[in-house]
Structure formats: C-alpha cells, structure tokens
Amino acid sequence: MKVEVLHARYPDEDCDVLVVIDGIPQKEADITYVDVDPGRGYTAEDWNESTDWESQPERGHTPAFAAAVAGAYADGRDSKYVEKD
C-alpha cells in the first residue's frame, strides 16, 4: 500500500490535508487529522487542554494513533514557544 499525504497551510490561517492511498484520493470524512504544533501562542494551560481533548476516547482514535498523538503532545510540551506556568 502506498500512502501519500499533502499538508498545505495557508499563511496565518488553517490547513488542508489531502490523503491519497494507492493513487485514490480519500474523502475528507474518512480522514482523522490531528495537528500538533508547539509554536508561539500557546500557554501551558492551552497546551494541556489540547492534549486532554485529543486524549478523549470519544475522539475515536485507534490505539496506535492515540499513542502517537499523545507522544507528539508530550514532546511538544517542552517547546520553548509553549509558555510555562
């Protein structure tokens, strides 16, 4: 299987993600996308809220994806751009 992902960010706005599997573009409704971006503008409280939100079982992440998201948030917590309390 070949998976291709295009992430396009509009300057200072949102992002679009296109996923193509074996040459077939996937419908947006079939794609789970989590953006972990420990850039400027986050306080520790904001970061923790985002982490908690993405950790909720209601989000419906598979165990492997949930573990990857949790790891990315844990790594991002130490970013010099996330303001510490």
C-alpha angles and dihedrals in degrees: 000000000000118000120191124186127193116193113189119184122196112218109273091345139079132310136239123213125199119192120194120187117193089341095309118115110228124230114255090238090061095054126088109199127182120182114205106186115162093191131133120310102047124117119202088252092053091047092050091049091053090047092050092047094053091045094060114114088224088071086073098221119164113246092254093049092045090053091050092049092048090050092050091050091047091051092046093052089076094054114129087228096060104087112233122227 
